[in-house]
Amino acid sequence: MTVIVAGAGIGGLTLALSLDQIGVDVVVCESAPELKPLGVGINLLPHATRELTELGLLEPLTAIAVSTSELAYYTKRGQRIWAEPRGLVAGYRWPQLSIHRGQLQMALLAAARDRLAADCVLTGMHLHRWSPAGDGIVAEFIDPSTRSAKAQLTGSLLIAADGIHSTARQTLYPEEGAPIWNGAILWRGVTIARPFLSGSTMIMAGHEFQKFVCYPVTNPDPTTGLATINWVAERKFPVDRTWRREDWNRPGRFDEFLPQFEDWRFDWLDVPALIASAEHVYEYPMVDRDPLATWTVGRMTLLGDAAHPMYPIGSNGASQAILDARVLTRAIQDHGPTEAALAAYEAERLPATAKIVLANRGNGPEQVMQMVEERAPDGFDRLHDVITAEELEEVAATYKRIAGFDKESLNARGPIVAARA
């Protein structure tokens, strides 16, 4: 029988490609009437890039992404706190990729339509409810615009990869309520500009209450030398302040954040000029949800943001959804499309992702910026008078272990999904 996937985001499409890799039929149902390359930049960490490589996608992805070579943290004055090599430069066997989220989704969609049945991804199909049916499950879908019944599909499993506002999650936990806001607002945009520092550096500057993140998501044009630079400006407010509902595609207003960054002009980056040169800006309150006791009921389970929405800290949202898809595929490979497979998947992935959700609430590896801000708010002459090399290294190493991309472990372990004989 077919595995039904609700949601054609990064997690859902990776799962579809992975199930096809092991010979399992799959259909993906997406709420949106049409899939478009929406969003801004994201990072794929080496453990996620490895999984996409094993799906045969490295070449098309590297053609539309930047292989990130360095991660660097700075103060609000542009003083360097910490820098480390990333991806291949750091000795990983797989790159770290900076890529436009919409282009990644379109690449996964193109691969799915090329490898699976022509109608493997159905749009305008919003998950409404499900019920057991013998050795399988029946999923009912509605038209999201009219709320009228649209289709019933019968399969062996239902995987809800339907995002932070997951219908399936709400059905399991009807009293959970809205996502939890931590007071931070992100304004996100892309700007055509010259790359900075190494040309493939991801930078974070500031501290917990005001931060700027940017990195290129395309390589420089050989004629102009310009690249597409993804940026995120963040401000943190009291949590009792009301704000608009989270939505990655909500237009933002420059006057709500640009004035607070006007003096962030460093000798290696002019932050306000980069922001002001963007054609569009989008806003998003930083939200997550508490880890759950279970993701699974019967033949239905959650995946990606439906299972473990987390703060966008440490470049882990998309990467963890990809890992979910691969671990679930291995479980189905081992147990068949059964409840036992869902139990094995949850037993591995729920505790692992819960640790990341909680670590990101503690500011993840970006905590070093807050530590320096608290100890030297007016800047410093010598960094190690403020924070030791050992403290910096421990914060970075601890997060890599929690998030599952410790270099030695990743390079040494075997594949998650075994190749078919």
Residue pairs with C-beta under 8 A, 6 or more apart in sequence:
1 25
1 135
1 136
1 154
1 155
1 156
1 337
2 25
2 26
2 27
2 153
2 154
2 155
2 156
3 19
3 24
3 25
3 26
3 27
3 155
3 156
3 157
3 158
3 159
3 332
3 337
4 26
4 27
4 29
4 137
4 139
4 153
4 155
4 157
4 158
4 159
5 12
5 15
5 16
5 26
5 27
5 28
5 29
5 159
5 161
6 12
6 29
6 127
6 139
6 158
6 159
6 160
6 161
6 162
6 167
6 168
7 28
7 29
7 30
7 31
7 160
7 161
7 162
7 163
7 303
7 304
7 306
8 28
8 29
8 30
8 32
8 35
8 105
8 109
8 121
8 123
9 105
9 161
9 163
9 304
9 305
9 321
10 101
10 104
10 105
10 108
10 304
10 318
10 321
10 322
11 161
11 303
11 304
11 305
11 318
11 321
11 322
11 324
11 325
12 28
12 30
12 159
12 161
12 303
12 304
12 325
13 28
13 105
13 108
13 109
13 111
13 112
13 121
14 51
14 52
14 55
14 108
14 321
14 322
14 325
14 326
15 26
15 159
15 161
15 303
15 324
15 325
15 328
15 329
16 26
16 28
16 112
16 116
16 120
16 121
17 55
17 57
17 108
17 111
17 112
17 115
17 116
18 55
18 325
18 326
18 328
18 329
18 417
19 25
19 26
19 329
19 332
20 26
20 112
20 115
20 116
21 55
21 329
21 417
21 420
22 329
22 332
22 333
22 417
22 420
23 420
24 332
24 337
26 116
26 120
27 119
27 120
27 121
27 122
27 153
27 155
28 112
28 120
28 121
28 122
29 122
29 125
29 127
29 139
29 141
29 153
30 121
30 122
30 123
30 124
30 125
31 124
31 125
31 126
31 127
31 144
31 162
32 123
32 124
32 144
33 123
33 124
33 144
33 145
34 123
35 105
35 106
35 109
35 121
35 123
36 102
37 100
37 102
37 103
37 105
37 106
38 101
38 102
38 105
38 248
38 249
39 100
39 101
39 102
39 105
39 248
39 249
40 100
40 101
40 188
40 189
40 190
40 230
40 232
40 248
40 282
41 98
41 99
41 100
41 101
41 190
41 215
41 217
41 230
42 98
42 99
42 100
42 101
42 104
42 315
42 317
42 318
43 68
43 96
43 97
43 98
43 99
43 202
43 215
43 315
43 318
43 319
44 52
44 61
44 65
44 96
44 97
44 99
44 104
44 315
44 318
44 319
44 322
45 96
45 315
45 316
45 319
45 403
45 405
46 87
46 92
46 93
46 94
46 95
46 96
46 405
46 407
46 410
47 94
47 319
47 323
47 404
47 405
47 410
48 318
48 319
48 320
48 322
48 323
49 58
49 61
49 87
49 94
49 95
49 96
49 97
50 93
50 94
50 410
51 322
51 323
51 325
51 326
51 416
51 417
52 58
52 61
52 322
53 94
54 415
54 416
54 417
55 111
56 111
57 107
57 108
57 111
58 94
60 107
60 111
61 97
61 99
61 104
61 107
62 95
62 97
64 99
64 100
64 103
64 107
64 218
65 97
65 98
65 99
65 103
65 104
65 217
65 218
66 97
66 98
66 99
66 200
66 215
66 216
66 217
66 218
66 219
66 227
67 87
67 88
67 95
67 96
67 97
67 200
68 86
68 87
68 95
68 96
68 97
68 98
68 200
68 201
68 202
68 215
69 85
69 86
69 87
69 88
69 89
69 198
69 200
69 201
70 83
70 84
70 85
70 86
70 89
70 197
70 198
70 200
70 201
70 202
71 83
71 84
71 86
71 201
71 202
71 203
71 204
72 80
72 82
72 83
72 84
72 197
72 201
72 202
72 203
72 204
73 80
73 81
73 82
73 83
73 203
73 204
73 205
73 366
73 368
73 369
74 80
74 81
74 203
74 204
74 205
74 206
74 266
74 369
75 81
75 205
75 206
75 207
75 369
75 372
75 373
75 376
75 379
75 380
76 205
76 206
76 207
76 210
76 264
76 373
77 266
77 379
78 205
78 264
78 266
78 267
78 268
78 269
79 379
79 380
79 383
80 383
81 368
81 369
81 372
81 383
81 387
81 392
82 368
82 392
82 396
84 90
84 396
85 91
86 92
86 96
86 202
87 94
87 95
87 96
87 97
88 94
88 95
90 407
91 407
91 411
92 407
92 410
92 411
93 410
93 411
96 315
98 200
98 202
98 215
98 216
98 217
98 230
99 217
100 190
100 217
100 218
100 228
100 230
101 318
104 318
109 121
112 120
112 121
113 120
113 121
122 151
124 143
124 144
124 145
124 150
125 141
125 150
125 151
126 141
126 142
126 143
126 144
126 150
126 167
127 139
127 140
127 141
127 160
127 162
127 167
127 168
128 140
128 141
128 142
128 149
128 167
129 139
129 140
129 167
129 171
130 137
130 138
130 139
130 140
130 158
130 168
130 300
131 137
131 138
131 140
132 138
132 298
132 299
133 154
135 156
136 154
136 155
136 156
136 299
137 154
137 155
137 156
137 157
137 158
137 298
137 299
137 300
138 152
138 153
138 154
139 152
139 153
139 154
139 155
139 158
140 149
140 151
140 152
141 149
141 150
141 151
141 152
141 153
142 148
142 149
142 150
143 149
143 150
156 299
156 337
156 338
157 299
157 300
157 301
157 332
157 337
157 338
157 341
157 342
158 168
158 299
158 300
158 301
159 300
159 301
159 302
159 303
159 328
160 166
160 167
160 168
160 169
160 300
160 301
160 302
160 303
160 306
161 302
161 303
161 304
161 306
161 321
162 168
162 306
163 304
163 305
163 306
164 179
164 246
164 287
164 289
164 305
164 306
164 309
165 179
166 302
166 305
166 306
168 300
168 302
168 306
169 176
169 292
169 302
169 306
169 307
170 176
172 292
172 294
172 297
172 302
173 292
176 289
176 290
179 246
179 287
179 288
179 289
179 309
180 287
180 288
180 289
180 290
181 239
181 243
181 246
181 285
181 286
181 287
182 236
182 239
182 286
182 287
182 288
182 311
182 361
183 236
183 237
183 238
183 239
183 241
183 286
184 234
184 235
184 236
184 237
184 285
184 286
185 234
185 235
185 236
185 237
185 243
185 256
185 257
185 283
185 284
185 285
185 286
186 232
186 233
186 234
186 283
186 284
186 285
186 286
186 312
187 232
187 233
187 234
187 252
187 256
187 257
187 281
187 282
187 283
188 230
188 231
188 232
188 233
188 248
188 252
188 281
188 282
188 283
188 284
189 230
189 231
189 252
189 275
189 278
189 279
189 280
189 281
189 282
190 217
190 228
190 229
190 230
190 231
190 278
191 228
191 229
191 231
191 274
191 275
191 277
191 278
192 226
192 227
192 228
192 229
192 277
193 226
193 227
193 229
193 274
193 277
194 220
194 225
194 226
194 227
195 216
195 220
195 227
195 229
196 203
196 214
196 268
196 269
197 203
197 268
197 269
199 216
199 220
199 227
200 215
200 216
201 215
202 213
202 214
202 215
203 212
203 213
203 214
203 215
203 269
204 211
204 212
204 213
204 366
204 369
205 211
205 212
205 213
205 264
205 266
205 271
205 369
206 212
206 234
206 264
206 369
206 373
207 369
207 370
207 372
207 373
207 374
208 236
208 363
208 366
208 367
208 369
208 370
208 373
209 235
209 236
210 234
210 235
210 236
210 260
210 261
211 232
211 233
211 234
211 366
211 369
212 231
212 232
212 233
212 234
212 261
212 264
212 271
213 231
213 232
213 234
214 229
214 230
214 231
214 232
214 269
214 274
215 229
215 230
216 227
216 228
216 229
216 230
217 227
217 228
217 229
217 230
218 227
218 228
219 227
220 226
220 227
221 227
229 274
231 274
231 275
231 278
232 312
233 257
233 258
233 261
233 275
234 286
235 257
235 260
237 243
243 285
244 250
244 283
244 285
246 284
246 285
246 287
247 284
248 282
248 284
249 282
250 282
250 283
250 284
251 280
251 281
251 282
251 283
252 281
252 282
252 283
253 281
253 283
254 275
254 276
254 281
256 283
258 272
258 275
258 276
261 271
261 272
261 275
262 272
264 271
264 272
265 271
265 272
265 273
275 281
286 311
286 312
287 309
287 311
288 309
288 310
288 311
288 357
288 360
288 361
289 308
289 309
289 357
290 357
291 308
291 350
291 353
291 354
291 357
291 358
292 302
292 307
292 308
292 350
294 346
294 350
295 301
295 302
295 303
295 307
295 346
295 350
296 302
296 339
296 342
296 343
296 346
298 339
299 338
299 339
299 342
300 342
301 307
301 328
301 342
301 345
301 346
303 321
303 324
303 325
303 328
304 320
304 321
304 324
304 325
305 317
305 321
307 324
307 349
307 350
307 353
308 320
308 350
308 353
308 354
308 356
308 357
309 317
309 357
310 316
310 317
310 320
310 353
310 356
310 357
310 360
311 357
311 360
311 361
311 364
313 360
313 363
313 364
313 365
313 366
314 356
314 359
314 360
314 364
314 365
314 366
314 399
314 403
316 356
316 360
316 403
319 403
319 405
320 353
320 356
320 403
323 349
323 404
323 416
324 345
324 349
324 353
326 416
326 417
327 345
327 348
327 349
327 416
328 341
328 342
328 345
328 349
329 416
329 417
330 416
330 417
330 418
331 341
331 342
331 344
331 345
331 348
332 338
332 341
333 417
333 418
334 341
334 344
335 341
335 344
352 404
355 402
356 402
356 403
359 399
359 402
359 403
363 370
364 399
365 395
365 396
365 399
367 395
368 387
368 391
368 392
368 395
368 396
371 387
371 391
372 380
372 383
372 386
372 387
375 386
375 387
376 386
380 386
397 406
400 406
400 407
404 410
